Amino acid sequence: MEHSDGGSTVSVRTRNLTHTAPAEVSLQDALDALGDPVRRTILRDLAGSPDWTRACGTFDLPVTKGTRSHHFAVLRAAGLIEQRDEGSRRLNRLRRPEFDEHFPGLLDLVLAEPAAR
Amino acid sequence: MEHSDGGSTVSVRTRNLTHTAPAEVSLQDALDALGDPVRRTILRDLAGSPDWTRACGTFDLPVTKGTRSHHFAVLRAAGLIEQRDEGSRRLNRLRRPEFDEHFPGLLDLVLAEPAAR
């Protein structure tokens, strides 16, 4: 979903990480990203921690390492999270204000969802 | 998703049609239902017509008759539409107020989406 046209670059690359701004995300991509319960768990966990304090490895997820990386990549591509590397850790931030601006109410529904039983 | 416990029946059966009340729908089921572009097209079309004026056959959808029936069944099970049969026609109503109450903002995002290109 990286995209640039002339002078205006709408995606930001942090080292090797491609980010998509929420304003560039389609409703389809947002719904696809939020349609997975593991990804919603990540978002709820992130919402409960200050920005840039949670490394990917600190999330308790019932998936393999490869699947975990895929989930974070999908969240990044849907404008839901921002990531940056610090040493060997990849830190995360929930893009709550900017996602809310583009998809009002959607993240609120996810964050209010009861944790998976 | 039909469910009844003693005196309180939360789903309503109209002849052979099972309905689920939005309050009984999980976020997962709502997101799954809304994750399909054909189903979102049906909802946008319905929103533009008065209740109970649109028969299933009047929607211009790029799918077979069987797939069409499946999409309407998914929307019914997710608390998004109500249906009733009148003669040979199956009429539809968008359950906008009650769905909005349970999932504030979600249907607004779908209805505001530009039609598929």
Interface residues (C-beta under 8 A of the other chain):
Chain A: L27 Q28 L31 D32 L34 G35 P37 R40 F103 P104 G105 L106 D108 L109 V110 E113
Chain B: L27 Q28 L31 D32 L34 G35 P37 R40 F103 P104 G105 L106 D108 L109 V110 E113
